[in-house]
Amino acid sequence: VLRAPAALPYGRTMSRTLFSLAVAALMVGCGPRTGPAPGPLSTVAVGLALSRYPGTSAETLGRGRQRLLDRCDECHGYPDLWFYEAAKWPGIMKEMGEKSELAPPEADEVLHFVLTAISEPRPAASPKK
């Protein structure tokens, strides 16, 4: 448990203000869990997406991946797709699609790419150099 220092020369109000600022500064760094840039989907995964999401094609999945690559990294890096449950992704995409000013059909393309990508095994971590 973090506590503000009890006796500072500039008074209790200033102590609380500084403590609040320190906590806020720590929380700013708490964004989505990031991971590597997602790669292209396998042929099997694309086939699965075509059967799950009417109107989806290899082209729309590719656009969804490209939008994810272009937009997510602008603010916070690529999300770790496998960290979040599939059931959470529609809500995540609703919020993030609005923040990144994606039209609903564009957000759907990203969502379909993400849900398809996480149906595949998580890629192995890259070796550190």
N, C-alpha and C positions, 0 to 999 in steps of 0.2 A: 504494500500500500504506500503510495506516495503522499507525503505530507509537506505542507509549506513550512519553511523555517519559522520557529516560534518567535524569535526576537531579532528583528532587523531594525537598524537605526531609522529607517524611513517609514515605519508604521505598518499596521495590520493591513490597511487598504492596499498599499503598494505591494506588500508581500503576496496578497491574494492575486493581484493583477499580474505580477511576474510569474507566479505559479500557474495561473490560467494560460498565460502566453506560452509557457514552456510545454504544457500539456497539448495545447493547440498545435504547436510546432511539431511535436511528435506524431500527432494524428494526421498531419498533412502528408506524411510519407506513407500512410496506410492506404494504398490504392488496391486495385485488383491484383491478384497473384499473377505474375507474368511468366511467360514461357518462350520457347523458341518460335520463330515464324512458322506457321503451319505450311506443310508442303502440299503438293497436289494430291488429289484423291486417286485411289486405285480404281481400276476398271470395275472391280466387284462392288466397291462402295458407290460408284456412280450408278450402277445398275440397281442397287438397293434404293438409292434416292429417287430414281425414276419411278419405282413402284410405290414408294411411300408418299411422295409429294407431287400431286397432279400439277402439270404445267412446268415441272422442273426438267431441265436438260443439262447436258454436260456444259453447255455454254453459260447457263444461269448459275450453275455451281462455281464455274470458273470466275464469273463476275463477283459472286459472293466472296470468294477467297480474296480476290484482288481488292475489293472494298475493305475487307478486314485488314489486309496488309497496309492499305493506304490510310485508313482512318484511325485505327486503334493506336498505331505507333505515334500518331501526332501528339497524343496527350499522355499516354501512360504505358506504352509498350504493348506487346502482343499478350493477350490473356492466355493463361494456361488452360487450354480447352478442356482437358481431362480432369481438372481440379473440381469443376462444378458439375453437379448432376444434370442429366439431360432435361429433367423437369424444370430446372431453374433457368435454362437458357431463353425461353420465350420472354420472361420478365426482364432478364438482363438485356436482351436485344431491344425490347420496347424502350427501356430507359436510355440505353446507349445510342440507339438509333435516333431518338429525339435529340439527344445532346450533340450528336455529330451531324444532325440535319439530313438524315437519310429519309427519303420518301418511303412510305410503308412497303411498296414492292421491293425496293432496294434492301431494306432491313430484312425482309423475308428471304431474299437470296443469301444474305449473310447467315441468317439463322439456319437455313437448309444446308448450307455448306458446313457450319459448325456441327449440327446434329449428325450429319453424315460422317464428318471427320472423326468424331468421338466414337462412332460405331466401329472404327478400326482400332487396332492395338496402339497404345501410346508409343511414339517413336523413342528409340534409345537416346539417352542424353549424349550430347556431343562431348568428346574428350576435351579436357581443359589443356590449353597449351602453356 
